[in-house]
Amino acid sequence: MSRIDEHFHEYFAALDRSGQEDRCFLCRRTPAEVKRFFGFDEDGVAIEAARHGLEDIVLDASDIMSYRGERPVCAVCQLNVDAIQLLGEDQVVQRLYAQMAQRRAELWPDGPPAS
């Protein structure tokens, strides 16, 4: 199986696991939104390259979304996880998640925000 075939299989398997949504499971960004976050247009060309004095800057690989995990995850969320781990804040995130899941009324004095 070629690398291209392998990537297609990973992509479609991830879409199946995520209910056909090509979005980051955590932040809900689309691949285009992730590219924009990093300063690239959908075609991989840097946005406002001339304004910033950049030449020939193109996002060749589109490794901005991973489809290999249980759900799709974007590079922005992966960077956030990396930063949390580097800061040693893993336990804080786990406690915050528990508060959000089990005691959300304590976090929102006037009740949880409308969905």
PyMOL commands that set and color helices and strands:
alter all, ss='L'
color gray80, all
select helices_A, chain A and resi 3-17+31-37+75-86+90-102+104-107
alter helices_A, ss='H'
color red, helices_A
select strands_A, chain A and resi 65-66+73-74
alter strands_A, ss='S'
color yellow, strands_A
deselect
rebuild
show_as cartoon
